[in-house]
């Protein structure tokens, strides 16, 4: 939930579930967000779990949550017509979808430059590790042990926890498949990291440093 506090009177003028709603209310009132201090109350105490909507990976995806989901909202009336799955492939309730819709909009709409993007990736990276651990808890390991999985993924986990999704993806693609790390599961992890990565990487035009071998 967002609260718009007047900078002059220190009173609550607007209360909205997400940034988009707040922008609409301000526009309709011919008001300016610069007149307010925006405070946020996080009412979702768990990690984002929604991974697929109608077959497309939308895990913490900025384009989906701040644009597509706003312009084409899933309503209670049409929700049953859509397939919304969490990272375990289980159906997501409408209430859960709305909770994540509001929470993800708020998290993604306040990103500020590269520092904010890196900080966000680190936050999501640690949430991703929590989901991965949950998947391990739900797995009956027979031909391979959790310790063996941890050893195989140690470098990937370290990169994910620092928000380095691009690099983690490259390492994941080199790991040998096994009974747990199936091609399908590895691809799911890659899709989730691709979807959640908000870092706008530098291009040739705006590189600041050049790394090269000594000649």
N, C-alpha and C positions, 0 to 999 in steps of 0.2 A: 504494500500500500504506500502511496505517495501523499505527502502533505505539503501544501504550498503555504508557507508562513510569511505574512507581510513583513517586509524589512522595517517599516516604520512603526506599525502598531503591535508587531509580534503575535498576531492572532492567526488562527487557521482560516484561510479563505477558500481553499479547495481541497477536496479529498478524492483521490482517484486510484483505481487499481493499477494503472500503468501510465507510462509517459505519453503514449498516443492519446489516451483519453484526456489527459491533462492539457495537452496542446490544443485539442478540440475545444475544451471548456474555455481556455484563455482566448482563443480566436473568436468564439461566439460572444464572449464578454468584452471583446476589443481591449483586452488586457495584455500586459507584457510580462513575460516570465522573469525579466530583470528586476521586477518589483518584489520578487519573492525569494526566500530561501527554501530550497526543496529538501525535505527530509524523507527518508525511506525507512519503512518498517518491513523487515523480512519475515513473512509469515509462513514461508516454506522452509522447514528445517532439514530437508533431505535433498540429495543430489538430483539433478535432472536425469530422468530415466527414459523419456520418450526418444525413440531412435528412428522409427520409420512411420511415415504417413503416406498411405496409398503407394507403398513400395519404394518411396524415396527416403534416403537417410537425411534426417533433419536434426540430428543430435546437436543441440546448442548452435544451430546454424543461423547466422546473423540475417542473411537474406530471407530465410523462411519466417523467422519469428518477428522481425521488425517490418516486413513488407508483405510477403505472400499470405501469412496468417491474418494480417490486418485487413488486407484488401479482399481476401476470400475466406471469411471466418467460418469455422466449423461451429454450427449452432446445435443446440440440444435437439432440434427438430430433424436436422439432417445428419447428425453424428453417426447414426447406425449405417449410413450409406458409405462411410469411409472406414478404412482399415488403419487404426492407430495402434502401434505395437511398442513395447518397451524393449530394452536391450536383450532381454531373455526371449523375445518373440511372443510375449504375453499381451493380451488386449489391455488397453488403457481406458479407464473410465472417463466420462466427460468431465467430471469434477476435477480429476487429476490433470486432464488436458488444460483446463482453464487455469488451474494453479500454476502450471508450468508456463503457459502462455503469458500471464502477467509477470511472473518472476523473470523469465528470459528476456522479455521486452525491456524490463527495468535494468537488468544487468548489461544488456547489449547496447542500450541507448546512451550510456554514460561513458563509453570508452573514450579516452583522451590521448591521442597520439600513440606512438610506438610503446612508450612506457606503460600506458593503460592496456594496450593489446597484449603485451608480454605478461603483465600481472593477471589479466583475465585468463590467458592460456594456462598459467600456473594453477589458478583456481580450478579450472575445468580439468586440468591434468590430474590433480589429486582426486577430484570426483570420479574421473575415469578409472583410476586405480581402485577406488572403493567398489565400483561396479564390477571390475575384473575379479576382485577378491570374492565378491558375492557369487559370481559365476563359478569360481573354484569351490566354494562351500557347497554349491548345488551339484557338484560333479562327483560321480563315483569313480575314483581313480583306481584302475586295476593294473594295466600294463605299464603305467608311468606314475611317478610319485609327484606330489605338489612341490617337493624340494627340487626335483629335476626340472620342472616347469619354471620355477623361480630362477634357477641357474641359467636356463636358456634365455630368459627374458630380462635378466638383470640390467643389461645395458639399455634395453628398450624402456624399462620402468624408470630408470634414472633420467632419461631424456624426456619422458612424458611428464614427470614431476617438475621439470624445469620449464614446461610449456613448449618444448622443442618438438612439435608434432611432425614437422617436415622431416627432421632427421630421424625421429623414431620410426616413421613410416619406411624410410630407406633401409633401416636395420631390420625391421620386421619382414621385409620382402626377401631377406637373405637367410632367414631362419628355416631350418629343415622342419617339415611338417611331421606331426606324430598323431597319436590317438586323441589328444586334447587340442593341439594346435592344428586343426584341420584347415585345409585351404579356405573353407567357408567361414570358419571362425576368424582366421587371420584377416580375411577380406573385410569382415564386419568391423574389426578393430581399425583397419586402415580407413574404411568409409567413415567411421565415427570421428577419427582424428582429422580427416580431410574436411568434414562437415563443420567441426567445431573450431578449426584454426581461423582466428580473426586477424592474424598478423598480416599487414600489407608489406610484403617483402620488397626491398629496393630493386630497382631496375638499373640497367646500364646508365641511364641518364642521371640517376641520383645516388649512385654508389658514393660513399664517403671514404671508404678505405679500399685498398687493393692488396690482396694477399697473394704473394708469389714466391717461388723458390729463389734462394740466393744464387746468383750467377757467378 
